[in-house]
Amino acid sequence: MLKNKLDSIFKSYDVRGVYGDELTNEIAAKIGFAFSEFVKDDEILIGHDGRLSNMEMLNAVVSGITANNKKYIYVGFVPTDVVYSLSGLLKKPGVIITASHNPKEYSGLKFCNSGAEPIGENSGLNIIKNRTLEIEEIESLKSDIKKSDVLSIYFDHLQNLVDVKSISSDLHFGVDGGNGAIGSVFDTLSNLYSFQAMKVCILKLMVISPIIQLIHLMKKFRGFKEYSFI
């Protein structure tokens, strides 16, 4: 039974499945344990997107990591690239809880090794899958996970890539978050770069058509012809 589920949820470059059916907390905990065994480092970065199942998934994966006597660095609710960037900057492996574009009932996991090195079926994912089959039940799931203050490292890195002074104050644009996790970091980015931006409400992960929101924004903002929408 477990093998059939793992065959279904382990893809070429990540893990994805319907939460509570194909991908349960018990399976997520075992995968967390197997991943922590696969990587050499004693600390693992972990973050998640905005799905309703993410805190349960977070508790499960962290339980697997700590059951193997390794530590976690909880980044919080962030876009996938934040975990990958921090993995490269801090030279630590990472896992992001996300099912990307899949419907809301799905959950999933994407992994990278130290230095943001991708983990796919030919670079470790099959090893993690096979090890998951061998792991016994992990009894207790953690629920007191503490967030680490590492996002400042990510924002400092962005400022090293793009100088604040290089952003023209004449540039005006609208931002459509596309029901993604960009809303969790956009306000900080906007403050750092003094963006002249008009935010669409799906930065708050509201499930509504982006086209309808765009029309609503255009009606709300009279000078919309001067704006580009991203």
Secondary structure, DSSP 4 states (H G I P E B T S, - for coil): -HHHHHHHHB-SSSEEEEBTTTB-HHHHHHHHHHHHHHS--SEEEEEE-S-TTHHHHHHHHHHHHHHTT-EEEEEEE--HHHHHHHHHHHT--EEEE--TTS-TTEEEEEEEETTTEE--IIIIIHHHHHHHHHPPP-------PPBPS-HHHHHHHHHHHS-GGGS-TT-EEEE--TTSTTHHHHHHHHHHHT-EEEE-GGGG---S-HHHHHHHHHHH-TTGGG-EE-
